[in-house]
């Protein structure tokens, strides 16, 4: 019974982080919350004694995926700003 408590707490943390990620509307904030979800998942994998999966999740889910989201948002916003400037000059 004692070994089930850390798993239950980690699952609760993943559930809360996943819900927060879905409910966040601003893409920049969502990327930050997504990094928190990646961290929660890495913790869950560590608790479930899967250290290799936990390390992969740390690298991909906590760092790379949110970074790609942020870079994409930046590019889209720059492109939209450029389009607005072109429309103003016409």
C-alpha positions in Angstrom: 0.0 0.0 0.0 2.9 2.4 0.7 4.3 1.9 -2.7 1.0 3.0 -4.3 1.0 6.5 -2.7 3.9 8.0 -4.8 2.3 6.6 -8.0 -1.1 8.1 -7.0 0.5 11.4 -6.2 2.5 11.5 -9.4 -0.7 10.6 -11.4 -2.6 13.4 -9.7 0.2 15.8 -10.5 0.1 14.7 -14.2 -3.6 15.1 -14.3 -3.5 18.6 -12.8 -0.7 19.7 -15.2 -2.4 18.2 -18.2 -5.7 20.0 -17.3 -3.8 23.3 -16.8 -2.1 22.9 -20.1 -5.4 22.4 -21.9 -7.1 25.3 -20.1 -4.3 27.8 -20.8 -5.2 29.9 -23.9 -2.1 32.1 -24.4 0.4 30.0 -26.5 3.5 31.4 -24.6 2.0 30.6 -21.2 0.8 27.2 -22.6 4.4 26.3 -23.6 5.5 27.1 -20.0 2.7 24.9 -18.5 3.6 22.2 -21.1 7.1 22.2 -19.7 5.6 21.6 -16.3 3.5 18.7 -17.7 6.7 17.2 -19.1 8.4 17.5 -15.7 5.4 15.8 -14.0 5.5 13.0 -16.6 9.2 12.5 -16.0 8.5 12.3 -12.3 5.8 9.7 -12.9 8.2 7.6 -15.1 10.8 7.8 -12.4 8.4 6.7 -9.7 7.3 3.8 -12.0 11.0 2.8 -12.1 11.6 3.7 -15.8 14.6 6.0 -15.6 15.5 5.8 -19.2 12.0 6.9 -20.2 12.1 9.6 -17.5 15.3 11.0 -18.9 13.9 11.0 -22.4 10.8 12.8 -21.2 12.9 15.4 -19.5 14.8 16.1 -22.6 11.9 16.1 -25.1 8.8 16.9 -23.1 10.3 19.5 -20.7 12.8 21.2 -23.0 12.5 20.6 -26.7 8.7 20.5 -27.2 8.0 23.8 -25.4 11.0 25.4 -27.1 9.6 24.4 -30.5 6.2 25.8 -29.6 7.8 29.1 -28.5 9.8 29.4 -31.7 6.7 28.6 -33.8 4.7 31.3 -32.0 7.4 33.8 -32.5 7.7 33.1 -36.2 3.9 33.3 -36.7 3.7 36.6 -34.7 6.6 38.1 -36.7 5.0 37.1 -40.0 1.6 38.6 -38.9 3.3 41.8 -37.9 5.1 42.0 -41.3 1.8 41.5 -43.1 0.2 44.3 -41.0 3.0 46.7 -41.9 2.6 45.9 -45.6 -1.1 46.6 -45.4 -0.5 49.9 -43.7 1.9 51.0 -46.5 -0.5 50.3 -49.3 
